[in-house]
Amino acid sequence: MKKLPNYARQFSLVIVCLLFAALIAACGDNTAAPAATTAASTTAAATTAAATTAAGAAATTASTGGGKAVPAFSGKPVNLQIIDVAGNLQLTKPMIENYKKANPDKVGTIDYLTATAPELAGKIKAQQDAGKLDIAMVLSGTDGLSAGISQGLWTQIMPDYSAKFPGLLDNYLDPAKRIYDLGQGYGVVVSYYPSGPLFEYDPSKVANPPKTIDELKTWIKANPNKFLYARPANSGPGRTFLMGLPYLLGDKDPKDPINGWDKTWAFLKEIDASIEYYPNGTAATMKELGEGTRWMTASTTGWDINPRVLGTVPKEFKIFPVANLKFVGDAHFMIIPKGLDNDRMAVVLDLMSWMLKPDQQANNYDKGYFYPGPAIKGVDISMAPADSQAAIKEFGRPEYDDLIKNTPVEVPLDPKALVAAFEKWDKDIGGAKVKK
């Protein structure tokens, strides 16, 4: 065979190398490459690729099961405004202040606001419509949560930011978990108690308290203006009394206040004639009970213990359940309004996670306000602050342990049904007699 000249061999080698490079490029990428690449563009491309890879890695680290990225901390303290419409700060303010103390690099000032649950939605919506959201976190019961869900005011926290709450659902007490489910991921339960309905009374005026719901109705009618309960839309005991009646009366569907509560609405209309007025909050009912203006009121475990600790209600006052009681559990939620900026979002999510730690949850025992109070498992009274332990020892009731252990717990109405129940009560029962 005739040997090729040197220039021919070199040319053939170049051709082979080019074909081989083209083949590798074709296998690695289906898109066409530019005909020429300068050194500068190659460097830029490499820089862009590196940045994209780093960003992807960061997003992967921060992403949650719902595909959202948990915002990063800004690197400087942020100021927070927290609004409470449930009396929850009595339980959780120590947790929040503990977080602030432990994280001075994340939190500057914290302003605490209070309002009633019916006022909440209007306040939040006004700020959102103005494009100036000052409120960073809401503490509310099912009432304020439900109103905000119906108006689309809240951020979807779960599962979007579930990376901040590992094992949350497994850690909840069972009733707290079931109430959490009602929030549809728009609120995270921070405090829980079995609630009621229970009935508190002055034993010097009521020698033989009723034993059944029918006996209670008879007593109320026989003692005009001596029984009192607060407007359900702004009262935990009032709301619990309202939701507990369908179970006590044997209504057709305790979860359907419009079509399933015939006996409940009839009962409330019948006793209305013997009720002078309806306060717009629970505190007024306890004040009047303690002063002797009323002899009996709707109550709960916490609203029994705490007013006696505070001296609003005399220590010797008693409480009774009626036959066939089913507790309607209650809970307080942590909520984030829609439209919160990332800097505050990062801190609020971290704060919420902190408040679910067992050592912080022990603050829920407080002075019995939401007795027992913790929403997660494994938090007993021995973990509570010393003053909480002393208050529960002196003003708690030994019978509560067995009552809580042996009484079934029903969850409250779902948000839509609860709003409907409030509206019907306001319209058909007591709205015209509410006194602020």
C-alpha positions as CSV (number, residue, x, y, z in Angstrom):
1,M,0.0,0.0,0.0
2,K,1.3,3.5,-0.9
3,K,2.1,5.6,2.2
4,L,0.2,8.9,2.5
5,P,2.2,12.1,2.6
6,N,2.6,13.8,6.0
7,Y,0.2,16.6,5.2
8,A,-2.5,14.1,4.2
9,R,-2.1,12.1,7.4
10,Q,-2.4,15.3,9.5
11,F,-5.5,16.4,7.6
12,S,-7.1,13.0,8.1
13,L,-6.3,13.1,11.8
14,V,-8.0,16.5,12.2
15,I,-11.1,15.2,10.4
16,V,-11.3,12.1,12.6
17,C,-11.0,14.3,15.8
18,L,-13.7,16.7,14.6
19,L,-16.0,13.8,13.8
20,F,-15.4,12.2,17.2
21,A,-16.0,15.5,19.0
22,A,-19.2,16.1,17.1
23,L,-20.4,12.6,18.0
24,I,-19.8,13.2,21.7
25,A,-21.6,16.5,21.5
26,A,-24.5,15.0,19.8
27,C,-24.8,12.2,22.4
28,G,-24.6,14.7,25.3
29,D,-27.0,17.4,24.0
30,N,-29.9,17.5,21.5
31,T,-29.7,21.2,21.0
32,A,-27.6,22.9,18.4
33,A,-24.4,24.6,19.7
34,P,-23.3,28.0,18.4
35,A,-20.8,27.8,15.5
36,A,-18.1,29.6,17.4
37,T,-17.5,30.2,21.2
38,T,-15.2,32.9,22.4
39,A,-13.2,32.6,25.6
40,A,-15.3,35.2,27.3
41,S,-18.6,33.5,26.5
42,T,-17.2,30.2,27.7
43,T,-16.3,31.8,31.0
44,A,-19.7,33.4,31.3
45,A,-21.4,30.1,30.6
46,A,-19.4,28.3,33.2
47,T,-20.2,31.0,35.8
48,T,-23.9,30.9,35.0
49,A,-23.9,27.1,35.3
50,A,-22.2,27.2,38.6
51,A,-24.6,29.8,39.9
52,T,-27.6,27.8,38.7
53,T,-26.2,24.6,40.4
54,A,-25.7,26.5,43.7
55,A,-29.2,28.0,43.5
56,G,-30.7,24.6,42.8
57,A,-28.8,23.1,45.7
58,A,-30.1,25.8,48.0
59,A,-33.6,25.5,46.8
60,T,-33.5,21.7,47.3
61,T,-32.2,22.2,50.8
62,A,-35.0,24.7,51.7
63,S,-37.8,23.1,49.7
64,T,-40.7,21.4,51.5
65,G,-42.9,18.5,50.6
66,G,-45.3,21.0,49.0
67,G,-42.6,22.4,46.7
68,K,-42.3,25.7,48.5
69,A,-39.0,27.1,49.5
70,V,-38.7,28.3,53.1
71,P,-37.4,31.9,52.9
72,A,-33.8,32.4,54.2
73,F,-33.2,34.7,57.1
74,S,-32.3,38.3,56.1
75,G,-29.2,38.5,58.2
76,K,-30.6,41.3,60.3
77,P,-33.4,41.4,63.0
78,V,-36.9,42.0,61.9
79,N,-39.7,43.7,63.8
80,L,-42.9,41.7,64.3
81,Q,-46.5,42.6,65.1
82,I,-48.7,39.8,66.5
83,I,-52.4,40.0,67.0
84,D,-54.3,37.8,69.4
85,V,-58.1,37.4,69.2
86,A,-58.4,34.3,71.5
87,G,-56.6,35.3,74.8
88,N,-53.8,33.0,73.6
89,L,-51.0,35.4,74.6
90,Q,-51.8,34.5,78.2
91,L,-50.4,31.0,77.3
92,T,-47.9,31.8,74.5
93,K,-46.3,35.2,75.2
94,P,-43.6,33.5,77.4
95,M,-42.8,31.2,74.5
96,I,-42.5,34.2,72.1
97,E,-40.4,36.2,74.5
98,N,-38.1,33.2,75.1
99,Y,-37.6,33.0,71.3
100,K,-36.8,36.7,71.1
101,K,-34.2,36.3,73.9
102,A,-32.6,33.3,72.3
103,N,-32.6,34.9,68.8
104,P,-31.5,38.5,69.0
105,D,-30.1,38.2,65.5
106,K,-33.5,37.4,64.1
107,V,-36.0,39.5,66.1
108,G,-35.9,43.2,67.0
109,T,-39.1,44.5,68.5
110,I,-42.4,42.6,69.0
111,D,-45.7,44.5,69.2
112,Y,-48.7,42.7,70.7
113,L,-52.2,43.6,69.6
114,T,-55.5,42.3,70.8
115,A,-58.9,42.4,69.2
116,T,-62.1,40.3,69.1
117,A,-62.5,37.4,66.7
118,P,-65.3,39.2,64.7
119,E,-63.0,42.2,64.1
120,L,-60.1,40.1,62.9
121,A,-61.0,39.5,59.2
122,G,-61.8,43.2,58.6
123,K,-58.4,44.4,60.1
124,I,-56.4,41.9,58.0
125,K,-58.3,42.6,54.8
126,A,-57.9,46.3,55.2
127,Q,-54.1,46.0,55.4
128,Q,-54.0,43.6,52.5
129,D,-56.1,45.8,50.3
130,A,-53.8,48.8,51.2
131,G,-50.7,46.8,50.3
132,K,-49.3,47.4,53.8
133,L,-49.4,44.3,55.9
134,D,-48.2,45.2,59.4
135,I,-49.5,42.1,61.2
136,A,-47.1,39.2,60.8
137,M,-48.8,36.5,62.8
138,V,-52.3,35.9,64.1
139,L,-53.3,33.9,67.2
140,S,-56.9,32.7,67.0
141,G,-59.4,30.0,67.8
142,T,-61.5,28.3,65.3
143,D,-63.7,31.3,65.0
144,G,-61.2,33.8,63.6
145,L,-59.5,31.1,61.6
146,S,-62.8,30.1,59.9
147,A,-63.7,33.6,59.0
148,G,-60.4,34.2,57.4
149,I,-60.5,30.9,55.4
150,S,-63.9,31.8,54.0
151,Q,-62.5,35.2,52.8
152,G,-59.1,33.9,51.5
153,L,-57.0,35.9,53.9
154,W,-54.5,33.3,55.2
155,T,-51.2,31.8,53.8
156,Q,-51.2,28.0,53.2
157,I,-48.7,26.9,55.8
158,M,-49.0,23.1,55.5
159,P,-47.9,21.3,53.5
160,D,-46.2,24.2,51.8
161,Y,-43.7,24.9,54.6
162,S,-43.7,21.4,56.2
163,A,-39.9,21.4,56.3
164,K,-40.2,23.7,59.3
165,F,-42.4,21.3,61.2
166,P,-40.9,17.8,60.9
167,G,-43.1,15.1,62.5
168,L,-45.8,17.6,63.4
169,L,-48.8,15.4,62.9
170,D,-47.3,12.5,64.7
171,N,-46.4,14.7,67.7
172,Y,-49.9,16.1,68.2
173,L,-52.3,14.7,70.8
174,D,-55.1,13.0,68.9
175,P,-57.8,15.6,69.5
176,A,-55.4,18.4,68.7
177,K,-54.5,16.6,65.4
178,R,-58.2,16.3,64.5
179,I,-58.9,20.0,65.2
180,Y,-55.7,20.9,63.2
181,D,-57.2,19.0,60.2
182,L,-60.2,21.4,60.3
183,G,-57.8,24.3,59.5
184,Q,-57.0,22.9,56.1
185,G,-53.3,23.8,56.5
186,Y,-54.0,27.5,57.0
187,G,-53.3,27.3,60.8
188,V,-50.9,25.4,63.0
189,V,-52.4,24.3,66.4
190,V,-50.3,25.7,69.3
191,S,-52.6,25.1,72.3
192,Y,-55.4,22.5,72.9
193,Y,-57.9,21.6,75.6
194,P,-61.0,19.4,75.8
195,S,-63.1,22.5,76.7
196,G,-66.7,21.7,77.6
197,P,-69.6,22.4,77.7
198,L,-69.5,22.6,81.5
199,F,-71.6,24.7,83.7
200,E,-70.3,26.8,86.6
201,Y,-72.4,28.0,89.5
202,D,-72.6,29.6,92.9
203,P,-73.3,26.8,95.4
204,S,-74.8,29.2,97.9
205,K,-77.6,30.0,95.4
206,V,-77.9,26.6,93.6
207,A,-78.3,23.8,96.1
208,N,-79.1,21.1,93.6
209,P,-77.5,21.7,90.2
210,P,-79.2,20.1,87.1
211,K,-78.1,16.7,86.1
212,T,-79.4,16.5,82.5
213,I,-79.8,19.0,79.7
214,D,-83.6,19.0,80.2
215,E,-83.2,19.8,83.9
216,L,-80.9,22.6,82.9
217,K,-83.5,24.1,80.7
218,T,-86.1,23.8,83.4
219,W,-83.7,25.5,85.9
220,I,-83.0,28.4,83.5
221,K,-86.7,29.1,82.9
222,A,-87.5,28.8,86.6
223,N,-84.7,31.4,87.5
224,P,-85.1,34.2,84.9
225,N,-81.9,36.3,84.3
226,K,-79.8,34.1,86.5
227,F,-78.2,32.1,83.7
228,L,-75.8,33.7,81.2
229,Y,-73.6,32.8,78.2
230,A,-71.7,35.0,75.8
231,R,-72.1,35.5,72.1
232,P,-70.7,32.3,70.5
233,A,-68.8,34.2,67.7
234,N,-66.6,35.8,70.4
235,S,-66.5,33.4,73.3
236,G,-64.9,30.0,73.7
237,P,-67.5,28.8,76.3
238,G,-70.3,30.3,74.3
239,R,-69.1,28.6,71.2
240,T,-68.6,25.3,73.0
241,F,-72.0,25.5,74.6
242,L,-73.5,26.0,71.1
243,M,-71.7,23.1,69.5
244,G,-72.2,20.8,72.4
245,L,-76.0,21.1,72.5
246,P,-76.6,18.9,69.4
247,Y,-74.9,16.0,71.1
248,L,-76.6,16.5,74.5
249,L,-80.1,16.9,72.8
250,G,-79.7,14.1,70.3
251,D,-80.0,16.3,67.2
252,K,-80.1,14.6,63.8
253,D,-76.7,15.8,62.6
254,P,-74.4,17.6,65.1
255,K,-72.1,18.6,62.2
256,D,-74.8,20.4,60.2
257,P,-76.1,23.5,62.1
258,I,-78.5,24.5,59.3
259,N,-80.3,21.2,58.5
260,G,-79.4,19.1,61.5
261,W,-79.9,21.2,64.6
262,D,-83.7,21.5,65.0
263,K,-83.6,20.6,68.7
264,T,-80.7,22.9,69.4
265,W,-82.2,26.0,67.9
266,A,-85.5,25.2,69.6
267,F,-83.7,24.9,73.0
268,L,-81.9,28.2,72.5
269,K,-85.0,30.0,71.6
270,E,-86.9,28.6,74.5
271,I,-84.3,29.7,77.1
272,D,-83.7,33.1,75.4
273,A,-86.7,34.6,77.2
274,S,-85.0,33.9,80.5
275,I,-81.6,35.5,79.5
276,E,-81.4,39.3,80.0
277,Y,-78.6,39.9,77.4
278,Y,-75.6,38.3,75.8
279,P,-72.1,39.7,76.5
280,N,-69.7,40.0,73.6
281,G,-67.0,38.1,75.5
282,T,-66.6,35.5,78.2
283,A,-64.9,37.8,80.8
284,A,-68.2,39.6,81.4
285,T,-70.0,36.4,82.2
286,M,-67.4,35.5,84.8
287,K,-67.5,39.0,86.3
288,E,-71.2,38.8,86.8
289,L,-71.1,35.3,88.1
290,G,-68.4,36.4,90.7
291,E,-70.4,39.5,91.7
292,G,-73.6,37.5,92.2
293,T,-75.6,39.1,89.4
294,R,-75.8,35.6,87.8
295,W,-75.9,32.3,89.5
296,M,-74.9,30.0,86.7
297,T,-73.0,30.3,83.4
298,A,-71.6,28.2,80.5
299,S,-68.0,27.4,81.2
300,T,-65.1,25.1,80.3
301,T,-62.2,23.5,82.1
302,G,-60.0,26.6,81.6
303,W,-62.6,29.2,82.2
304,D,-63.5,27.4,85.4
305,I,-59.9,27.4,86.8
306,N,-58.4,30.6,85.6
307,P,-61.0,33.1,86.9
308,R,-60.8,31.5,90.3
309,V,-57.0,31.8,90.2
310,L,-57.4,35.5,89.3
311,G,-60.1,36.1,92.0
312,T,-62.8,37.1,89.5
313,V,-64.8,34.1,90.6
314,P,-64.7,32.8,94.3
315,K,-62.6,29.8,94.8
316,E,-65.5,27.8,96.3
317,F,-67.7,28.0,93.2
318,K,-68.5,24.7,91.6
319,I,-68.8,23.1,88.2
320,F,-70.9,20.3,86.8
321,P,-71.3,18.4,83.6
322,V,-74.7,17.1,82.5
323,A,-75.4,13.5,81.6
324,N,-74.1,12.1,78.3
325,L,-71.5,14.8,78.0
326,K,-69.2,14.8,74.9
327,F,-66.4,17.4,75.1
328,V,-66.2,19.6,72.1
329,G,-62.5,20.2,72.0
330,D,-61.0,23.6,71.3
331,A,-57.6,24.8,70.1
332,H,-55.7,28.0,69.3
333,F,-54.0,28.4,66.0
334,M,-50.9,30.2,64.7
335,I,-51.8,31.9,61.4
336,I,-49.9,33.9,58.8
337,P,-51.8,36.5,56.7
338,K,-51.3,36.4,52.9
339,G,-48.8,38.9,51.6
340,L,-46.1,38.7,54.3
341,D,-42.6,39.6,53.0
342,N,-39.9,36.9,52.9
343,D,-37.8,38.5,55.7
344,R,-40.6,38.3,58.3
345,M,-41.9,35.0,56.8
346,A,-38.6,33.3,57.6
347,V,-38.7,34.5,61.2
348,V,-42.4,33.8,61.8
349,L,-42.1,30.2,60.5
350,D,-39.0,29.7,62.8
351,L,-40.9,31.2,65.7
352,M,-43.9,28.9,65.2
353,S,-41.6,25.9,65.1
354,W,-40.0,27.0,68.3
355,M,-43.4,27.3,70.0
356,L,-44.1,23.6,69.4
357,K,-41.0,22.4,71.3
358,P,-41.9,20.4,74.5
359,D,-40.2,22.8,76.9
360,Q,-42.1,25.8,75.3
361,Q,-45.4,23.9,75.2
362,A,-45.2,23.4,78.9
363,N,-46.1,27.2,79.2
364,N,-49.6,26.3,78.0
365,Y,-50.5,25.1,81.5
366,D,-50.4,28.8,82.5
367,K,-52.7,29.5,85.4
368,G,-55.3,27.0,84.1
369,Y,-56.7,29.3,81.4
370,F,-56.7,26.6,78.7
371,Y,-56.5,23.6,80.9
372,P,-54.5,21.4,80.4
373,G,-53.2,23.3,77.3
374,P,-50.3,21.5,75.6
375,A,-51.1,20.4,72.0
376,I,-48.3,17.9,71.7
377,K,-47.6,14.6,73.4
378,G,-45.4,14.1,76.4
379,V,-45.8,17.5,78.1
380,D,-47.0,17.0,81.7
381,I,-47.5,19.4,84.5
382,S,-44.1,18.7,86.0
383,M,-42.5,20.5,83.1
384,A,-44.6,23.6,83.6
385,P,-43.2,26.8,85.4
386,A,-43.4,26.6,89.2
387,D,-46.2,29.2,89.4
388,S,-48.3,27.2,87.0
389,Q,-47.8,24.1,89.0
390,A,-48.8,25.9,92.2
391,A,-52.0,27.4,90.6
392,I,-53.2,24.1,89.2
393,K,-52.5,22.4,92.6
394,E,-54.6,24.9,94.4
395,F,-57.4,25.7,92.0
396,G,-57.6,22.7,89.7
397,R,-60.2,20.0,90.3
398,P,-59.2,16.4,91.0
399,E,-62.3,15.2,89.1
400,Y,-60.9,16.7,85.9
401,D,-58.3,14.0,85.4
402,D,-61.0,11.2,85.2
403,L,-63.4,13.4,83.3
404,I,-60.8,14.2,80.6
405,K,-59.6,10.6,80.5
406,N,-63.1,9.1,80.2
407,T,-65.1,11.6,78.2
408,P,-65.2,11.3,74.3
409,V,-63.9,14.4,72.5
410,E,-65.7,15.7,69.4
411,V,-64.0,18.2,67.1
412,P,-65.6,21.6,66.4
413,L,-67.5,22.3,63.3
414,D,-65.6,22.8,60.1
415,P,-64.9,26.4,59.1
416,K,-67.9,26.7,56.7
417,A,-70.4,25.2,59.1
418,L,-69.1,27.2,62.1
419,V,-69.5,30.5,60.2
420,A,-73.0,29.4,59.3
421,A,-73.8,28.5,62.9
422,F,-72.6,32.0,64.1
423,E,-74.6,33.8,61.5
424,K,-77.8,31.8,62.4
425,W,-77.3,32.5,66.1
426,D,-76.8,36.2,65.5
427,K,-79.8,36.4,63.2
428,D,-82.3,34.0,64.9
429,I,-81.3,33.8,68.6
430,G,-79.4,36.6,70.3
431,G,-77.8,39.1,68.0
432,A,-80.3,41.8,68.9
433,K,-79.4,41.3,72.6
434,V,-75.6,41.4,72.4
435,K,-74.1,44.0,74.7
436,K,-70.5,45.1,74.1
